[in-house]
Amino acid sequence: MSLSPLLRGAALLAFGALASCNAAPEPPSAATGSEPPMYRSLAAAGARVDSAAARDMISLYRRNSGVGALTLDENLQRVAEAQARDMAQSGDLAARGELGDRLAGAGVQTPAAVENVSAGYRTLAEAFSGWRDSAPHNARMLDRRVKRMGIASAYAPGAKYKVYWALVLAD
């Protein structure tokens, strides 16, 4: 009896699936953990957003939108961390004041800088999706003038939104 190519392919897939049932699962690599960093919950004490994963995610989005990739910047990272931490402590998204003033206070000189702040997103993927789906936040992520970034999240278990986010972008 001869099987059609479609049935033959289905039989091979079924056989492969059965054969893999006996195979030992590969352990998650130590570098990546059990899940991708973009899906890791940051609603826990000491949890930190993976800034390299965030850079890669936002840069890919920017490239797909015809805009250049971003690099991580230590000074912008410190500004983002301070903003996220202060928002979490106060429960107020504007806890540290205007971005230009905060950048100047950190010794950052730049003619173009923008910022996305938000709260309530538990994962990097959620925060990114929220920014992408908001016209003003999305415009800042796709700003052609910016080339560098810093990103941070801060957890406050007793606060209304629990996880607070700051993304700082500059030329």
N, C-alpha and C positions, 0 to 999 in steps of 0.2 A: 504494500500500500504506500502511495506517495503523498506526502503532506504538501499543501500549498505553501509558498514562501511566507505568507502571513502567519499561518498556523505553526510552521517550523520556527519562526522568530519568537512567537509567544511561548512555545515549548522550551526554547533555549533560555528565555528570561525566567520562566518558572523554575527550571532546573538550577539556574544560577542563584535564584533567591533561596531555594531549599539548601543548596550547598553552603551558602554563606551563613545559614543558621548555626552550623557547627563551628564556624570560625570564631575565634576569640575577638571581642571588640578591641579596637585600638584605644589605648588610654589617651585622654586629652593631653596635649603637649603642655609642658610647664610654662611655656612662653605665652600661650593663649588662654589657658584656663579651660573650664568646661564649656564656656559659651563665648561668642564673639564679644569684644569689649563694648560694642554699640548696644548690646542687649542686656548688659550687666546692670542690675539694680544699684543705684547710688543712694538709696534710702536706707543707709546704715552708717553707724558711727565709723569714721575713718575712711569711708569710701571716697575715691577720687576718680574723676573722669580721666580716661586715657587720652591725653592731649594729642598724641601721634595718631591715634585712630580717628579722633575728631578732625584733625588736619586733613587726613586722607579722605574722609567722607565728604567734607566740605569742599576740598580741592577737586575731587571727582565731579561733584555737582557743578562747580564753577566751570571746569573744563567742558563738561557736557553742555553748558550754557554759553560757551564761547568766551569764557573769562579765564584768566590765568590762575594757576595753582597758588597756594599760600605756603609760607614757611612759619615755623614756630619762632616766637621771639620771647626771650626770658623776661624782658621788662614788661611787655604786654601781658605775659603770663602772671606776673606779680600783681599787676593792676586788676586783672580779672579775678584772681584769687581773693584779693582784698575786697572787691565789690561783692562777690558771692558770699564770702564770710560775713560781711556787714549786713547784707540783705537777710541772711539766715538768722543772725542775732536779733535784728530789729523787726523782721517780718515785713519790711518795707522795700519795694523794688528800687526806690531812689535813695537808699540809705546813705550813699557817699557823695551825692551831689552830681554836678555836671562832669561829663567825661573829660573835656578839655582841662578842667581844673585838676582832676585826678591824674591825668597824664603829666601835666606840668609839675605837680607835686612829686611825681616819681622820676622826674628828670627826663621825660620823653618829649622830644621835640619832633613834631610831625605836622605837616600842613593838612593832612587828611586822616581823619579817624572816625570810626563809627562803632556802635555797640549794640548788641542784643542782650537784653536781660529778660528773664522769665522765671517762673516758679511753678512747681507742681509736677513737672515731668520727672519720672523716676529713672529713665534711661537716656543715653545719648541719642538713640534712635528717635525717641519721643520728642526730645528737645529739638533736634534737627527738623523733624517733620512739622512740629509746631511753627518753627521759624519759616520753613519753606512755604507753609500754607497761609502765612500772614503776609500780606503785601508789603508793609513797611519793613518787617524783619527780613523778608526775602530780598528786597532791594538792597539792604545793607550787606547781606551775605554775597550778593552779586555785584557789589560796587567795584567798578573797574579800577579805581584809584588804589585800592588796598592790595598789599602783597604779603603782609605779616599778620600773625594772629596770636592771641592768648585766649585760653578757655578754662573755665573752672566751674565746679559745682560745690555746694556746701549743704550739709544735712543738718536740719534742726528738728528733732523729734517732737518738740512741743509746739512748733510753729504751725500755722494754718496749712501751708503748702508743702512742708517737709523738706523738699529739695529746691535749692535756688541756683540759678544759672547766670553766668556772665560770659559773653563772647566779645572780645575787643579786637577790632581789625584796624590796621593802619597801613599807610603807604610805605 
